[in-house]
Amino acid sequence: MRDVGILVWVGFLVIGVIGSMVSSARRQAAAGSQARRPQVPPTPAAAAQQRLVQALQARAQAQVQTPVSSPRPPQPRPAPPRPVSAPRSEPPAAPPAHRARQRSFFGSGPELVRAVIAAEVLGKPRGLNDEYR
């Protein structure tokens, strides 16, 4: 069983390394194709479109610099004070009942870490050792 676990782990390791190499090669190929792309001079339509965008941006900046002042709405009136009433004869309502939070199967993060470390340090229980070895 231990050999199977090691083989699975090595398989995951190989798949991860190969996936990383493929990803790196794709990034390099994409960067190389962008560097080799010839620079095309802008057409007159593209130049006109760029001038239009710059003019719209300048207009938007001018509007931001000169904000329009609008009249402020009137302040809301404070609520009138409540009249003091006679003390109640009934007791106050009971606080809501406490509901226990359902614990996760593995516990919290620190508990799980402690359990894994303890398992590594203590090893397999004696009852699970192979008696025919």
Long-range contacts (C-beta under 8 A, 24 or more apart in sequence): none
